[in-house]
Amino acid sequence: MSRQDAIDSAAHHFDSGTFREELTRLVAVPTESHDPRQEPELRRYLAEEVAPRLDRMGFAVDIAENPVSARHPFLVARRTEAEGLPTLLTYGHADVQPGHPDRWRTGLDPWRLTVEGERWYGRGVADNKGQHLVNLVALEHVIGQRQGSLGYNVVFLLETGEEFGSPGLAEFCEQERGRLLAADLLIGSDGPRVATDRPTVFLGSRGAVNFTLSLELREGSHHSGNLGGLLRNPGTVLANAIACLVDDRGSIRVEGLRPAGIPDEVRRALADIPAGTDGPSPDPGWGEPGLTPNERLFAWNTIEVLAMTTGQPDSPTNAIPGTARAHCQLRFVVGLEASDVEGALRKHLDEHGFDMVDVTADYGMEATRLDPDNPWVRWTLDSLERTTGTTPALLPNLAGSLPNSAFSRGLGLPTVWVPHSYPGCSQHAPDEHLPAPLVRESLQVMAGLFWDLAELSGLGTWPPQVPSSDDDGTTP
């Protein structure tokens, strides 16, 4: 039995059609975490679709209650070969974004896996059912090829509330740090590669805070002719308040919400990433001046206006409205705490004469980034290149947000992410899909990676012995 045997075995699982059949079953379960009515489906997914496979693989499976949100349970499975062996933690999420079946293209159904050419359509195929299934199948084939002996222990954590903001995940990780979730390394899969044909590793994610700006000046609306010029217009005031936070080219004006700079090692990593996305082309002149597009996307902070209302946009009247509201979002990199955002906004608005505008921070996810010089990073990149023959891309952090702080901070782990999607997959949108060749290659990549971990464990060298900085690699 060899590394290549494990890789070939995982690829045959795909070629035989078995993987597609398994993913079809997972997609058919409407695990919408936003909808309280779907709690039974979330629990069924864990108990009936995932737990039996883990049991066959030698895991002890526990469906644990969420300490914060009762309708979003966790599945924790431990496969222990021996006490004292190093332990890998891997992670996924069972829940998906709302299906919105009426918005999908004719012939597609979010709860049915549909194949069109090389594309597989269905809610969750990319985010995240397809991705955690890839990892479980690859691990299963490595265990089989190694006759049941990995030489390391494995913990698999599956949450059901990631698309709802991961309520309770941080608390659960703190609670189980020395018990169910005791581990030495996290390897997870979520988010996209930088391109379909470029294996990718990322080391954390930007943080996110959603915040609401609101202004209530008076009850009702008043005639714009009789009182225009006498009554303060909340829409005008709020537009100017937003303009004092972010300028007309998208650059943040709040000093406390701007990064101190971009570390040299982050700049070096981003220089190797192709510019552009599978979506709209970047707008010329938009964003922080002096940065490359990749630096703006992965290494800088941005404020976005997600929605804004005043008056009655669908049927406007000749009246000055009494209220205005804007829902906004800050995406940010390591160096800023989510808990500091509301205070920085409040201070800046007050200093600029907008003390009448209320600020409420609604949601926070911390920014994380493993040190790119951490020994696990070079080791992972080498494993992927050995399997695919392609030099992988290294992203210091994902542009989007993941609950990585629960692992890097809560569990104190080095965190390495190997995504199995691509930028044009339409995750969170209608017509979510994955290219079949990417899925097949991902199975091979993960089989190689899990095999290499076993070889590394056999040498007694966790973490791998490669040049590293003095830093332990975890986000402070």
KALIN-V709242 format. One record per helix or strand. SS is the DSSP state (hx for helix, st for strand). FROM is the first residue (numbers start at 1). LEN is the number of residues. If there is no record, write none. Layout:
BEGIN
SS/FROM/LEN + SS/FROM/LEN
END
This chain:
BEGIN
hx/3/13 + hx/18/10 + st/32/1 + hx/36/21 + st/60/5 + st/74/6 + st/87/7 + st/96/1 + hx/101/3 + st/109/1 + st/112/1 + st/114/3 + st/119/3 + hx/129/17 + st/153/7 + hx/162/3 + hx/169/7 + st/185/4 + st/192/1 + st/195/1 + st/198/1 + st/200/3 + st/204/2 + st/207/10 + st/222/2 + hx/224/4 + hx/234/12 + st/246/1 + st/252/1 + hx/255/3 + hx/264/7 + hx/293/6 + st/302/9 + hx/313/3 + st/319/2 + st/323/10 + hx/338/14 + st/358/8 + st/368/2 + hx/375/14 + st/393/3 + st/398/1 + hx/405/4 + st/414/4 + st/421/1 + st/433/3 + hx/436/24
END
